[in-house]
Amino acid sequence: MSDGAFLILFFAFTGMMGLVPFVLRKFHIPTVISLLIVGMLIGPTGIGIDLVGIISRALSFLGTPGQEVQTAVQTQESFNVVINSLGSLGLMLLMALAGMEADFKLIKSVRTPVITLSIFTFLIPAIAGYWVFWYFEPDDLAGKLLYASLFASHSVGIVFPVMRDLKLSKTRFGAAVLISTVITDIASIILLAVSVQLHRQSLQISHSVVSGTLSIFDHVSGDFFGNSFVPVFLMIVLAYLVVSMTAVYFSGKLLLKYFKPNEDVLITFVMLVILTTVIIGELLGINLVVGAFIAGLGLSQVVQQRDMLLFKRMESIGYGFLIPFLFVSIGMKTDFTAFQNSGSWLIVILTVIGLFLSKLSSGFTAMRLCGFNNAQGIAAGLMTVPQLSATLAAAAIGKDLGLLNDNFFNAIIILSIVTTLPIPSLVRLVLACNKKSFEETDVPVPGVVKEDSLL
C-alpha cells in the first residue's frame, strides 16, 4: 500500500469518525453507538457501503500497471489490519485508563458487592450456557464448558465507557460493576482454557490449530500437564496478577522519580510498561483486557498521588485518538450475513434468550442482596449483557478447534449484534428514569476525568 493511498483512506476514515458522531449527537445517540454505526457503514457487513473497498479500488492506479485488482485487494487488507491493530491498542488503553481511574478506598467500600456480583454473574450465566449447549450436544463436555465460558464473560470495553459517560465510575455502584466485571472475565478465561485443554486431551492434539495466538498453552501437547492443568493454570494466573501489579507500581514510581510530568518520553515509557504487562499476560493465556486493567491498577496509586498530568495526557491520547478505533473496528467486523446463514434458529433463540435472562437476573439479584435498589439492580444486570471482542475471540478459538460448529458460531455472532447495540441506550433510559436512585450511592472522591471527554 502506497503512502498516498494510505493517507487518502485514513482521511476518509477519520472524517466519518468525526462527522457521523457529531451529526448523530443532535439526535441524542451516544458516541459509542455512533462509532459502531460508522464501522457498520464503512465495513463489508452486509448493510455497509464498504468505503475502504471502494476507495482501495479507486486508488488501484497507484500500484503496478496491470495489477490493479491485486493492488486494490492488498490495499484494503493492509488498511484493515492497521485499523484492527489501532482498535486493539484502543482497547488496551481503555482498560488501562479504567484501572488508573480506580480508587482503592472506594474499592474497599464495595468489597461485598464485588464478591457477590462476581459469583452471581459468573455462575448463573455459565450454567445457562452449559445447559444451552447440552440441549443440542449432551455428550460434548469440552463444548459445554466453552459455551459456559462464553456466557460468563463480559464486555468490559462497553461497560466502562457507558459508566464513564453516565458519570457512574466514581460511585459505589460503578466501582462494584467494573471490578466484578474484570474478575468475572478472569474466571471465564480460566474456564475457556480448561475447555480447550480437555478437548486437546480427548483428541490427543499435540499443538494448537488456532492461528494468531501468543499463549504458550496453544503450543504444547494437550496431555503435557495431564490432570494438573487446572491448578497449575490457576497458580499462574494468581502469580501473574500479584507480580504484575507490584512490578507496575514500582516501575511507575521509578519513572516519576527520573522524569518530569511534562516530559514526552514519560508517556512512552508508561506505554511500554503497559504493553509489557499485556504481552506477558498473552503469553500466559490471559486476555489483554485483564492485563491492561491490572497494569492500570498498578499505576493508579502512583498517578493519583503524584502525577495527575500523566493521567490527563494519556486520557487525551486514548479518547482523542485510539479508543474510537476500537468501536469502529468492532462495527466493521459485525457480520449481518449471519442472520441469513444461522443454520438453526432454535440455537440462536436459546442462546440470546438464555444469555439475556441469566445476565439480567444474576446482576439484579446480586445487587439487591447487597442493598442496592431495583433500578441499580436492573442497570447492573444490563451492563453485563453485551458480548463483544473477548466473546467473539473465544468463539473463534472454539470454531478453529472444532468445539463449535457453524450453527453455534453464527449464534454467537448474532448474540454480539443484538446485545451490543441496544444496551447502552437501555442503561441510559434506566438512569434517566431513576436519577435519584443512582445519586444516593455517590462517594465524594476527587474527580480525575474531564467532564467533556469523548465518551
Secondary structure, DSSP 8 states (H G I E B T S, - for coil): --HHHHHHHHHHHHHHHHHHHHHHHTTT--HHHHHHHHHHHHSSSSSS--HHHHHHHHTGGGS-TT-HHHHHHHHHHHHHHHHHHHHHHHHHHHHHHHHHH--HHHHHHTHHHHHHHHHHHHHHHHHHHHHHHHHH-TT-HHHHHHHHHHHH---HHHHHHHHHHTT-TTBHHHHHHHHHHHHHHHHHHHHHHHHHHHHHHHHT--S----S---GGGSS-TTSSGGGHHHHHHHHHHHHHHHHHHHHHHHHHHHHHHS-TT-HHHHHHHHHHHHHHHHHHHHTT--HHHHHHHHHHHHHHHHHHH-HHHHHHHHHHIIIIIHHHHHHHHHHH--GGGGTS-S-HHHHHHHHHHHHHHHHHHHHHHHHHTT--HHHHHHHHHHT----HHHHHHHHHHHHHTSS-HHHHHHHHHHHHHHHSSHHHHHHHHHHHTHHHHHTTB------S-TT---
